[in-house]
Structure formats: C-alpha cells, structure tokens
Amino acid sequence: MCGIFGYIGDKEASEKIITGLKKLEYRGYDSIGVATMNDKLAIFKNVGKVSDLEEKICSKNLKGTTGIGHTRWATHGAPTEINAHPHYDKDQKIVIVHNGIIENYQELRDDLIKDGYKFVSQTDSEVIVHLIAACYAKSNNIEESFIYAVKRLQGTYAICCISEYDPSRMFLAKKSSPLLIGVGEGENYCASDVSPILKHTRNIIYLDDNEYAMLSTDSVVVKNYKGVVVEKEIVKSTINIDDVEKGTYDFYMMKEIHEQPESIINTITNRCFIDEGKVNFDFIGINNNELLNINRIVITACGTSLHAGLVGEFFLEKFAQVPVEVEYAAEFRYRNPIIDSKTLVIAISQSGETADTLAAVVEAKQKKARIISICNVPGSTITRESDGVIYTKAGVEIGVASTKAFTTQITALYMFSIFLARIKWIINKEEAKNLLTKLYEIPELIRRILLKKDHIYTIACKYYTKPSFLYLGRGISFHVAQEGALKMKEISYIHAEGYSAAEMKHGPIALIDENMPVVVVALKNRSYEKIASNISEVKARQGKVIAIATEGDTNIKNLVDDVIYIPDCEEELSAILSVIPLQLLAYYTAILRGCHVDQPRNLAKSVTVE
Ligand code: M6R
C-alpha cells in the first residue's frame, strides 16, 4: 500500500527520497510524488514508476534539504497525477502525504468547500492539508494547526507534513498505519517501514497511535494528542541490510523461496530443544496457568497467513486437543463473534500491519480474549496490540507473493502446538522429541526440492498459456492447494481455484476439459486412495493433471501427465514441503508470461486499509 519517506538534514533531500521510495516499491503503488523545500516548496508527481519520476526530478535539478515522498496505491480517485501525493494547500505553502483512509473525509470536505476551500483531487487525503491551512489562517502556528487537523480525522492515517511557515520542522502523526522515525546524526528520517532507513541509520523510534512527532535536523520530539511530551525508546534495528537487497536473484520472490530452509532454521533455533522435548518462547505474554484455562482457539488472518492458519488448525487440534476455528479477519469483527476470556485468538500476519487482522485483534481484545500474534515484523502494530507474540524469523519479505512467511508461520504454529500439548501433559517428552526431530529435518528436505526447479520450469513451459488452473488436495493438502492457487493468480494473473478434491464433483468438475490443468497435491498419506480416485475423475474428462507426489510413489506416474516428487515427511509438516513446488510453478509461469513477479498489478504487500 502507500509508502511514505521523509528526510530533514543537510544533504539533497530529493536523492534520498528517490532511493527511499525505490525501497518502498515492493509495497505496491500506482503513482508517486516528491516535495522538497528550498526556501519554497516544489512538488513533482507522476503516474507509474519511481524511476520515471527520478528522470523528471534530475532534469529539474530539484533542490532542498527537507522533503517528503510518497508512493500511492489508489483508494479514493483513480491513479492520476493530480491524485498522487503530496497535496498542497491553496497558497502552496503546506504539503502533506498520507497513507490510510479518512473515513469522514466527505463531511470534512463539504465543510471546507463551504468555507471557500477548493479541492483539486478526488482523494480523501486532500482534506488534511486544507484543514491545516484553515487552522493556520487563524493561529499562525503550524504545530497547533497540524494537531488540530489530525484530531478531526476519523479512520486510519500516517501523515507527514512540511511547510514554508515552519521550514525547520517536519510533522508526523499516525493511527493504525505504520510510520517510524530513523534517528540520524544531524539528520532525521521517517518512513512506512524500516527498509529505506537502514542504509542511513539503525536507530529507530516507533511512533504509536495518537502520537505526533516533530523532526528537525538535530531533534525528534514526540507528543501525545494532549500536547504532553512522550519519552520514546530508540530501538536498534538488527535487520541485516542484505535482507533488503535482491542479491544475485532476478526477483525477490525467487530469493525468498530459496531462503526458506534458513528462515525455518532461524524460526526454530533457541526455541526447540530436542533433548528436553521442549519448546520455549520469549514473548508469549500469557502464563502457563492462563493457557491451561483456554478452552477454544480462534485463528484469524488474511490471504496466505489465513492458509497457514488453516494448516495449523490440524495440529493444534491433534497435538493440543483444543477446538480451533479459523476465520477470515475481515469477516471476524462483523459477525459479533462469541469469544471471552477463555478464548485464545491467534492473529497471523507477516507484516503485522494488515488492517483487517488488526481490526480483528482489537475486536477480540474488547471481548476480553487473550491474543497471541504470529508475526514477522518486530514492533509492528499487531504485535503491540497482542498479549504475546511468536516472531517468525523469516527475515524481511519483500516479494508481494508471500512465500517464506507461509512456511515459517506453519513452523511457528507447529511449535506452539507442541508447546501447548506439553504444558497440558497431552504428549510426553519422548513424543515431543520425535515431533521436534521431524521439524529439524525439514530445511534439508526443502533444499532437495529446490534442486528440482529446472523440472518445474519445464512443466511451467507446458502450461503457462492456459487461462485457468484448478488446484486440489485433501486435509492439510487442501489448504496447500488454496495457497498454490493464490500464488498462481496473484503473480501470473491466471485464474486459479483451490478446492478440496472431495468437493470437486459438487461443482468444479464441470470446468474440466483438455484445456484445464489440474494441480493435485497427492501425497502418500491416509487420503491417498481417495485422491487417486479424484485424479481418475479428472483424467476421465481429459483434464491435464500435474501431481505433487511422495518420492517412491511410482504408481502415480501412470495416472497423471506430470509429477513433481517431494520427500516423504510427517503429514503435519507436509504443507511446508508441498507448497515449495507450487511457489516455483507460479513463479516460472509468471516469468514466462512476462509478469513483474515482485510487483503484481493492483496488489500491495501490506494491506493497511480495510
Ligand atoms: O502481512 P499479512 O500476512 O497480514 O498479509 C496478509 C495478506 O495480505 C497476504 O498474505 C497476501 O495474501 C499475499 N499477497 C499472498 O501472497
């Protein structure tokens, strides 16, 4: 979604901003803009890519040591140059950039129009700059005007403002949209996430909701909305700078697919102790007695994270013997869910900023549920709203199509299931040892699958022109099928559906003909015979079957058109392995179709609006 980058210091701001915005491109955007201040404010905007604007800016030699930049993902108003941020007030003395949605913008806009303010864009964001200007006309004080405007907004926002009236300060505020501050020496930064800041400083201040900040070249002052100064901790970011670079890979997605063995190792290291048959978490936030009191678990998430939750449901119920429901975060809060203090809500989110998941967490908290989040981004909003957090240690995930987040989320859920089962005395030390040993084997098994990528590329070459794919599986593999279909549709724009193989004959079978590739996750487990029958049903209708099968299953070759073998493993862990070929199949298909894998159209990495 929208990205913000701001700089105040003694260097040319435009260069810093363009480099910063490039690092935010992965969030998804359709237009961009930069404003700098050199005595006077100047704005440059464009529809398209950051590099297009870079050319424009270079040719104008844009000067100024203070500036703000924005990548816009359109919500209110089409992706046009006029709707791109920053937005000016009528005297062109104040500019703002905004990420989020102002829910009461229509009402504010109508009032401002009555007072003579003219709007040039269709955005909800433009009201902010006119509100600041309206207050400034009376108060002559930018800080007062900024906070006056912010307090009138309903909805979500991260806002950054600079003005000719107070050129030595930059103003920031946030509510439910991420915004953090990079504290440098003789310069300060702000951004939607840490990735564009890391090359300048590792000293980060996380702004909280209902706080505003004022940055100058050598100071950062944070206040609450009552105007009281808040002492903020400066956190040293430990993110490896290589994590935010592509390295030798063409796309982040491919890099991240290959990082999965390492990410899983990082997620289990220092938490799983095989010899003791034990799992330990640092920030679980809920003590064992309270956990023993839990009589129900609700997992809530969106997209890929939801699929991880659906996989986790199997082993939470099996190992920890607690009823589990998995619910789309976007639906959760609108159906008045029956939850109480004995409900544990597990919110899963790679970014920790997904608006729907955050709203579900807030709803659950109001109903007194206990909350644990499974999250990849330290300090993100969802983690701060939760009682406890299990961090996935996937490293920064930049590709919009989530890959290593999925496999580490499953890893975290598997570990948590064992942890819960142990404190409930459902499994003993030996059983836990066995389960943990199997988990430790997974990274090496993934490496073996990655060696098959040429074979998967050949399969992609056979099918990449097809308009539609069906993905089938049963049990855990059903949710892998859903995840495989999601990967395919989001990066290759091929229509793809993930179904329970058993459901196929209740509708989707009507779609099958010789043009329909059907990807079937057909592992050697208790559903094998049934899924083999489903494959026969597809073949009987001339469908083309690509099977993900267990090594050693030679029989399946006679049933299907193409096979990708994966090593045998515990059924509970099979999703981590069987999803790898599906990630690669989607990747190669997208490449063959000429799609930009890391920045698929219309998508955003972190969906910060509901
Ligand atoms: O950051 P989150 O895990 O909360 O994001 C949830 C979804 O938006 C995300 O998984 C999305 O579905 C991905 N693009 C899938 O690849």
Boltz pocket constraint, residues with backbone or C-beta under 6 A from the ligand:
constraints:
  - pocket:
      binder: B
      contacts: [[A, 302], [A, 303], [A, 304], [A, 305], [A, 348], [A, 349], [A, 350], [A, 351], [A, 352], [A, 353], [A, 354], [A, 357], [A, 400], [A, 401], [A, 402], [A, 403], [A, 486], [A, 487], [A, 490], [A, 603], [A, 604], [A, 605], [A, 606], [A, 607]]
      max_distance: 6.0
